[in-house]
Amino acid sequence: MSQAQQQFIDFATDYVESSLRFARISLDSVERVTKLNLETAKSSLEDSAKNAKALASVKDVQEGLVLRQKLGEAGVEQFSAYSKSLYDIASQAQAEIAKLIEERTTVFNKDVVSGLDRFVKSAPAGTDVAVAAVKSTVQATAAAVDSLTKAAKQVADFTDASVKAATTATADAVKAATKRAANSSTAA
């Protein structure tokens, strides 16, 4: 088998393996989201039944207001937990796909440089300047991709921290608002 045929087979094998890895990441993420949605739906149904029973057993306005506050807080906490879980799944999938792309880019750059090295050995005299320019371009591109990858990771980390902080702040704000509403209702 010629070297060109072997290189093509290696390239095709790498492509298929990368595609399968991407498909596994995607399917795993879809499976996790589906599981989360089913668990959330089941939990919501159970909570709705409990809440209906609790509302049916309310004897006075004060008890109803306290129950409303508890139900509101529980709803916000459940939504926050669901949102965080969904965000975690998406973040993990994004990180795995970014890792796959980074790996494939690194392999591609190495393949280009080694191909250029093989070309130089059999190239006519005087082409070494052009090959050096192409190598320099490949190295600069690899450095740029590395910088972009690091920046994207920093943005993802910042976004993750921001989402967590916003979730906590929202839950705290709703709790405070429901307590103020309950206190003002009891005062009236």
C-alpha positions as CSV (number, residue, x, y, z in Angstrom):
1,M,0.0,0.0,0.0
2,S,1.4,3.4,-0.9
3,Q,2.1,6.1,1.7
4,A,-0.7,8.3,0.2
5,Q,-3.3,5.6,0.6
6,Q,-2.2,5.0,4.2
7,Q,-2.4,8.7,5.0
8,F,-5.9,8.8,3.5
9,I,-7.0,5.8,5.6
10,D,-5.5,7.4,8.7
11,F,-7.3,10.7,8.0
12,A,-10.6,8.9,7.4
13,T,-10.3,6.8,10.5
14,D,-9.5,9.9,12.6
15,Y,-12.5,11.7,11.0
16,V,-14.8,8.8,11.8
17,E,-13.5,8.6,15.4
18,S,-14.0,12.3,15.9
19,S,-17.5,12.2,14.5
20,L,-18.4,9.3,16.7
21,R,-17.0,11.1,19.8
22,F,-19.1,14.2,18.8
23,A,-22.2,12.0,18.4
24,R,-21.6,10.4,21.8
25,I,-21.2,13.8,23.5
26,S,-24.4,15.0,21.8
27,L,-26.4,11.9,22.6
28,D,-25.2,11.8,26.2
29,S,-26.3,15.5,26.6
30,V,-29.7,14.8,25.1
31,E,-30.1,11.8,27.4
32,R,-29.2,13.8,30.4
33,V,-31.6,16.6,29.5
34,T,-34.4,14.1,28.8
35,K,-33.8,12.4,32.2
36,L,-33.8,15.8,33.9
37,N,-37.1,16.8,32.2
38,L,-38.8,13.5,33.1
39,E,-37.6,13.8,36.7
40,T,-38.8,17.4,36.9
41,A,-42.2,16.5,35.4
42,K,-42.6,13.7,37.9
43,S,-41.6,15.8,40.8
44,S,-43.8,18.7,39.6
45,L,-46.8,16.3,39.4
46,E,-46.2,15.0,42.9
47,D,-45.7,18.5,44.3
48,S,-48.9,19.7,42.6
49,A,-50.8,17.0,44.3
50,K,-49.3,17.8,47.7
51,N,-49.9,21.5,47.2
52,A,-53.6,20.9,46.2
53,K,-54.1,18.8,49.4
54,A,-52.4,21.5,51.5
55,L,-54.5,24.3,49.9
56,A,-57.7,22.3,50.5
57,S,-56.9,22.0,54.2
58,V,-56.3,25.7,54.7
59,K,-58.6,26.9,57.5
60,D,-58.0,30.7,57.7
61,V,-56.4,33.5,55.7
62,Q,-53.2,33.7,57.8
63,E,-52.6,30.0,57.2
64,G,-53.3,30.5,53.5
65,L,-50.8,33.4,53.3
66,V,-48.1,31.4,55.0
67,L,-48.7,28.4,52.7
68,R,-48.6,30.7,49.6
69,Q,-45.2,32.0,50.8
70,K,-43.9,28.5,51.3
71,L,-45.2,27.4,47.9
72,G,-43.7,30.4,46.2
73,E,-40.3,29.9,47.7
74,A,-40.4,26.2,46.9
75,G,-41.4,26.9,43.3
76,V,-38.5,29.4,42.8
77,E,-36.0,26.9,44.4
78,Q,-37.2,24.1,42.1
79,F,-37.0,26.3,39.0
80,S,-33.5,27.5,40.1
81,A,-32.4,23.9,40.6
82,Y,-33.8,22.9,37.2
83,S,-32.1,25.9,35.5
84,K,-28.8,25.2,37.1
85,S,-29.0,21.5,36.2
86,L,-29.8,22.4,32.6
87,Y,-27.0,24.9,32.5
88,D,-24.5,22.3,34.0
89,I,-25.4,19.8,31.2
90,A,-25.0,22.4,28.5
91,S,-21.7,23.7,30.0
92,Q,-20.3,20.1,30.2
93,A,-21.3,19.4,26.6
94,Q,-19.7,22.6,25.5
95,A,-16.5,21.9,27.3
96,E,-16.3,18.4,25.9
97,I,-16.9,19.7,22.3
98,A,-14.3,22.5,22.8
99,K,-11.8,19.9,24.0
100,L,-12.5,17.7,20.9
101,I,-12.1,20.7,18.6
102,E,-8.9,21.7,20.3
103,E,-7.5,18.2,20.0
104,R,-8.5,17.9,16.3
105,T,-6.9,21.3,15.6
106,T,-3.7,20.3,17.3
107,V,-3.5,17.1,15.3
108,F,-4.3,18.9,12.1
109,N,-1.5,21.5,12.7
110,K,1.0,18.7,13.4
111,D,-0.1,16.9,10.2
112,V,0.4,20.0,8.2
113,V,3.8,20.7,9.6
114,S,4.9,17.1,9.1
115,G,3.5,17.1,5.5
116,L,5.5,20.3,4.9
117,D,8.6,18.7,6.3
118,R,8.2,15.7,3.9
119,F,7.5,18.1,1.0
120,V,10.8,20.0,1.7
121,K,12.8,16.9,1.5
122,S,11.7,16.2,-2.0
123,A,11.1,19.8,-3.2
124,P,13.3,21.7,-5.6
125,A,15.9,24.1,-4.3
126,G,14.6,27.5,-3.3
127,T,11.2,26.4,-2.0
128,D,12.4,26.4,1.6
129,V,11.5,30.0,2.1
130,A,7.9,29.4,1.0
131,V,7.7,26.3,3.2
132,A,9.1,28.3,6.2
133,A,6.4,31.0,5.6
134,V,3.7,28.4,5.5
135,K,5.1,26.8,8.7
136,S,5.2,30.2,10.4
137,T,1.5,30.8,9.4
138,V,0.5,27.4,10.8
139,Q,2.3,28.1,14.0
140,A,0.8,31.6,14.3
141,T,-2.7,30.1,13.7
142,A,-2.1,27.4,16.3
143,A,-1.0,30.1,18.8
144,A,-4.2,32.2,17.9
145,V,-6.4,29.1,18.4
146,D,-4.7,28.4,21.7
147,S,-5.3,32.0,22.8
148,L,-8.9,31.9,21.7
149,T,-9.4,28.6,23.6
150,K,-8.0,30.0,26.8
151,A,-10.2,33.1,26.4
152,A,-13.2,31.0,25.8
153,K,-12.5,28.9,28.9
154,Q,-12.2,32.2,30.9
155,V,-15.5,33.4,29.6
156,A,-17.1,30.0,30.4
157,D,-15.8,30.2,33.9
158,F,-17.0,33.8,34.3
159,T,-20.4,32.9,32.9
160,D,-20.7,29.9,35.2
161,A,-19.9,32.0,38.2
162,S,-22.4,34.7,37.0
163,V,-25.2,32.2,36.5
164,K,-24.7,30.7,39.9
165,A,-24.7,34.1,41.5
166,A,-27.8,35.2,39.6
167,T,-29.6,32.0,40.6
168,T,-28.8,32.6,44.2
169,A,-29.7,36.3,44.0
170,T,-33.0,35.5,42.3
171,A,-34.0,32.9,44.9
172,D,-33.1,35.3,47.7
173,A,-35.0,38.2,46.2
174,V,-38.1,36.0,45.7
175,K,-37.9,34.8,49.3
176,A,-37.6,38.4,50.6
177,A,-40.5,39.6,48.4
178,T,-42.8,36.8,49.5
179,K,-41.9,37.5,53.2
180,R,-42.6,41.2,52.7
181,A,-45.9,40.4,51.0
182,A,-46.9,38.0,53.8
183,N,-45.9,40.5,56.5
184,S,-47.9,43.3,54.8
185,S,-50.9,41.0,54.4
186,T,-50.9,40.1,58.0
187,A,-50.6,43.8,59.1
188,A,-53.6,44.7,57.1
